Amino acid sequence: MVYAASMKAFPLLILLVAIPCMAATPAYQVYVSNEHAGTVTVIDGADFRVLGTLSVGKRPRGIHASPDGKLVYVALSGTPIEGPPRLDAKGNPVFERDQDDEDEAQADKSADGIGVIDVARRVFLRKLSAGSDPEQFAVSADGKRLYIANEDVNVLSTLEIASQKRLSLVPVGREPEGVGLSPDQKVVYVACETAGEVFAIDAGSYRVLGQFKVNPRPRTVAFLPDSSRAFIPSESTGEINVVDTAAHKVINVIKLPQGTRPMTVAVAPQASKLYISGGRSGTVVVLDLASEAVLQTIKVGQRPWGMAVSPDGRFLFTANGPSDDVSVVDLDKGVEVTRVKSPGSPWGIAIVRTVAP
């Protein structure tokens, strides 16, 4: 009788053990900022269906999740949207003399800030005061600070999130855009689009540690997990600059396939590859980080800009502005497997870890 009772209880024991394992299954969502529409699209990482679209304010661009995955931050700006500048024979941008003054006169400064989205409820909560014309930013690992490129006033500002206190204003070059915080949390790199200036700033003291130049229009910054190297694209010349972060200097320049206009760079979770969104080429370029050789070019949507890799390293997502969609790339197969509509000129992408029910 004891044996029979044990056998009857055995299926129940299996069920009780299995349930916690199923509840802890990792999952993620993809948040996409749509610059023209003033919205953020939320995509399920499991089946790539659209879960919702949130109105957030004017011109959403840079977008990141908080370290705990509870919030998503998105940069908002009331500065008018312009087309790409005219380029000279060397690929450098040519700016009209009075363009900055015209933009300043037409700008709606009340729209500037960092929007905050509640992930669990999928609602827009509020807007943080973040200085003039924020474009891209980085979130500290403890979730307490934002490092923000204020594009039209040429500064890197640091915001304490809880108090909304401005901790620093560091002057940098013209049109700061890309912001990268090293994984060891020691240094912030700011890439300035116009003249190709890159500033290395101490993340704690806000002191400028170094400054160097790359070819024009550096858009973003990515670091190796050990913070020893940084990767910065030069859009105008189709190059990736490899930076020694101890010396804050370029140690190699990698020429990308003809026609590539690199925008966003992302290091694979295993740190074996570098992914590059190719902009006007409509491709994603894959680099081997050991040899720094081009492994593959993957066709995606029109002018891929923002980009992110799933936490398991299986999928890559690109924001394709002109085609109003997001490409989903299977990285094991090296092909685009689907596109998800995200109307309103998708610009940036953030991955948010969640837990499946």
Summary of the structure (lengths in Angstrom):
residues: 357
radius of gyration: 21.5
end to end distance: 38.3
largest distance: 93.4
contacts: 1251
relative contact order: 0.13
helix: 11%
strand: 48%
